Amino acid sequence: MNLITKFGLNDKVVGITRDCVSKWVSCPACNGTGVFSGANKKEYRCSECYGQKGKPVYGPVAWIISRTLTIGEVKAAIKNITPNGMFCNIGHYEEGKDQMETEYMAYETGIGSGRIYHERDLFSTVEEAQEECNKRNQEEGLTLPITFEKEGE
């Protein structure tokens, strides 16, 4: 039996994930400088942003491109079990119902004890990854591009 996976060791891939979309908004009180000029040209930290020059504004949870990864481990499992009863690992074999599940780990997030990536969330190019993000967001009813509400509106 030959196991053929979508990606192999040391392949560069683009991962997608569901996460809260955010964007940085400059502080309107200090115009994004983080300070005010006071008497005698002394500078004081902005009392609105506390010197941070702005703050993140969070939008909806959506599918986004997470990062570029390098495959460091590939796990492929052939499964053929139709669960019966209350446990998902107890069941019976059905002819022709074999399913392959492939999981990957990346050097950037740890091999052996890091994050596990499923094949359905990894892509060869940024364009493929973005297309899949758009498709999944549309299926979930998110309008694209994702827009942000201003605070207080």
N, C-alpha and C positions, 0 to 999 in steps of 0.2 A: 504494500500500500504506500503510495506517495502522498505526502502532505504538502500542499502548495499554499503558501501564505501570501498575503498582499504585499508585505514588507519583510525584509531580511535584516540581519545584523548590520549595524552601522549605516543604515539608510537614514537620510534626513527626511522628516515628515512634519506636517503642520497639524497641530491638534486643535480641536474645538471643544468648548465647554459651555455649560449654562452658568451664567454669572450676572451679577448686577452691573449694568452699564452705567458709567459715570463720566462726567466731564468736569474740568477745572473752571471755576468762575472767579475772575479777579474781584477783589473787594472794592465795592463802589465808594466806600468812605475814604479810603486812602489811595484810590486809583491803582491798586495792585503793588504799591511800594512797601507796605507793611509798617510805615512810619508816618508821623506828622511832624512838621517843623513848628516849633513853639517860639516863645520869646527868646531873645539872644541867639537865634538860629540853632537852638538845641533841639535834637530829634527825640520824639517820644514814640513808643510802640503804639500802633493803632489799637484802639479799644474795641473795635468791631471784629477784626480778624486776629488780634493778638500777635501781630507781626508775621502771620503766615502768608500774607499777600493775597489771600482768597480762601476758597474752600471747595471741596468736591460737591457736586450736585448729582444725586443718584436718580437714575431712571429705572425702567422695568428690568426684571430678570429676563435675560434673553440669551440666545445662542451667539457666542462670539468666538473669534480666533483667539486661542490662548497663547500659543508660542510654537516656535520651531524646536523640534526634538531630534535626538539621535537614538535610534533603536539599539538597545543594549541587551535585551532578552526577549525571546519569542516563546510563547507557550501555546501549543495547539492541542485541543482535546476533541476526540471523536466521541459523541454521545448518541445513544439510541435507547432511550427509556421513556415510556409513557407512564407517568406517575399514576398510581392508584392508591387510594387511602390518604391518610393525613400527612405522610412524609413525602417530600419531593424526590428523594433518592431511592424510593422503593417503587417498583413497577414492573413492567414487562417489556420485552423486546418486540419490536415490530419490523418486519422485513422491509428494507428500502427506506427507512425513516432516519437514516444516519444524518447527524448534524455536526458540523465542525465549528467549534468556538475557538477564536484566536484572541489572545491577550498579549500585550506588549508592555515592557518597562523601558524607560529611557535613562540614559546616563545623567541627564540634567536633573531628574527628580528621584534618582536612586534605583539601584538594581537590587532585587531581593527583598528590600524593605521599603521601597518607595511607592509611588503611585502606579496603579495598573490602568492602562489605556486599552479600550476595546477597539477593535478594528473599524467599527462603524463611525468612530470619532477621530480617525486619522486619515490624512490626505497627502497626496504627493506634491501639490502646489497650493499656494495661497488662494489662487482663483477657484480651485475646486472646493477648498475649505469655506470660502466666502459664499459660494453658490449654495452649499449645503446649509450654512447658517441661515441664509435668506429663506430657503425652503422650509426649514424647521420653524423659524420665527413666523412665517406666513401661516403654517399649519396651526400654530398656537394663537393666531389672531393678532399678532403684533404688527403694527403698521411700520413700513420701512420707508425712509430711514427712521430710526428711533428718535423721537423728539423729546425734549425736556421741558417741563413746566417751570416757570420762574417761581421763586418762593413768594408766597402770599397771593398767588392767583388761583 
